Amino acid sequence: MKIIKAVINPFKLDPVREALSELSAFGLTATEIKGYGRQKGHKETYRGAEYEISYVPKIMLEIAVSDDLVDDVVNVIIKNAKSNTVGDGKIFIIPLNEAIRIRTSETGDVAL
């Protein structure tokens, strides 16, 4: 099992979520975050004054999947989150040792 963490643009959340729901019946967690990558933020002008925005708003998706679904989930995220501009995001794949469904105490892939 793996945890897939994807940092994407907020306006790409709905297309990614819809595409993932068509792929399979697993859940995801979406969290509003702020951060920066290579671009180190950006500058905006408001009423003639220039402001530097150090942290860019993003969405972090966390998805627990069985090993056989990792490539499919990653490909769906890339396809639907990509805008071909700087700041499209990143995907991290992390090993998941165990999953337990609290209601039934099921473990492993069954608990996902």
C-alpha positions as CSV (number, residue, x, y, z in Angstrom):
1,M,0.0,0.0,0.0
2,K,1.1,3.6,-0.6
3,I,0.0,7.1,0.4
4,I,0.0,9.4,-2.6
5,K,0.4,13.1,-1.6
6,A,-0.3,15.5,-4.4
7,V,0.2,19.3,-4.2
8,I,-2.0,20.9,-6.9
9,N,-3.5,24.3,-7.8
10,P,-6.9,25.0,-6.1
11,F,-8.7,25.4,-9.4
12,K,-7.7,21.9,-10.4
13,L,-9.3,20.2,-7.4
14,D,-12.7,19.5,-9.0
15,P,-11.3,18.0,-12.2
16,V,-8.9,15.8,-10.3
17,R,-11.5,14.6,-7.8
18,E,-14.0,13.8,-10.6
19,A,-11.5,11.9,-12.6
20,L,-10.3,10.0,-9.5
21,S,-13.9,9.0,-8.6
22,E,-14.3,7.5,-12.1
23,L,-11.1,5.5,-11.6
24,S,-12.1,3.6,-8.4
25,A,-14.1,3.7,-5.2
26,F,-11.5,5.0,-2.8
27,G,-11.5,8.1,-0.7
28,L,-9.2,11.1,-0.5
29,T,-8.4,14.0,1.8
30,A,-8.0,17.5,0.5
31,T,-6.4,20.2,2.6
32,E,-5.9,23.8,1.8
33,I,-2.2,24.7,2.2
34,K,0.2,27.5,1.4
35,G,3.8,27.1,0.2
36,Y,6.2,27.8,-2.5
37,G,8.6,26.0,-4.8
38,R,11.2,27.2,-7.2
39,Q,9.2,30.3,-8.1
40,K,9.4,31.6,-4.4
41,G,6.0,33.2,-4.6
42,H,5.0,36.0,-7.0
43,K,4.3,39.7,-7.1
44,E,0.8,41.3,-7.4
45,T,-0.3,44.9,-7.9
46,Y,-3.3,46.1,-5.9
47,R,-4.4,49.8,-6.2
48,G,-1.1,50.8,-7.7
49,A,1.0,49.2,-5.0
50,E,3.1,46.1,-5.6
51,Y,3.0,43.3,-3.0
52,E,5.1,40.2,-2.8
53,I,3.1,37.1,-2.2
54,S,5.6,34.7,-0.4
55,Y,3.3,31.7,0.0
56,V,1.1,30.5,-2.9
57,P,-2.3,28.8,-2.0
58,K,-2.4,25.1,-3.0
59,I,-4.4,22.0,-2.2
60,M,-2.8,18.9,-0.9
61,L,-4.5,15.6,-1.7
62,E,-3.7,12.5,0.3
63,I,-4.9,9.2,-1.1
64,A,-4.2,5.7,0.4
65,V,-4.2,3.1,-2.4
66,S,-3.2,-0.5,-2.9
67,D,0.1,-1.0,-4.8
68,D,-1.7,-2.0,-8.0
69,L,-3.5,1.4,-8.3
70,V,-0.5,3.7,-7.7
71,D,0.4,4.2,-11.4
72,D,-3.2,4.7,-12.4
73,V,-3.9,7.3,-9.7
74,V,-0.6,9.2,-10.4
75,N,-1.5,9.3,-14.2
76,V,-5.0,10.6,-13.5
77,I,-3.6,13.3,-11.2
78,I,-1.0,14.4,-13.7
79,K,-3.5,14.4,-16.6
80,N,-6.1,16.5,-14.7
81,A,-3.8,18.8,-12.7
82,K,-1.5,19.8,-15.5
83,S,-1.7,23.3,-16.9
84,N,1.9,23.4,-18.4
85,T,2.8,26.4,-16.2
86,V,5.3,26.8,-13.4
87,G,3.6,25.8,-10.1
88,D,1.5,22.9,-11.3
89,G,2.6,21.0,-8.2
90,K,4.3,17.8,-7.1
91,I,3.3,14.2,-6.3
92,F,5.0,12.2,-3.5
93,I,4.5,8.5,-3.1
94,I,5.1,7.2,0.4
95,P,5.0,3.6,1.7
96,L,2.1,2.8,3.9
97,N,2.7,0.0,6.4
98,E,-0.8,-0.6,7.7
99,A,-4.4,0.7,7.3
100,I,-7.1,-0.1,9.8
101,R,-10.8,0.7,9.4
102,I,-12.0,1.8,12.8
103,R,-15.6,0.7,12.4
104,T,-14.9,-2.9,11.5
105,S,-11.2,-3.3,12.5
106,E,-10.4,-4.5,9.0
107,T,-6.8,-4.1,8.0
108,G,-4.6,-3.9,4.9
109,D,-6.0,-3.3,1.4
110,V,-9.5,-4.3,2.6
111,A,-9.5,-1.3,5.0
112,L,-8.8,1.2,2.2
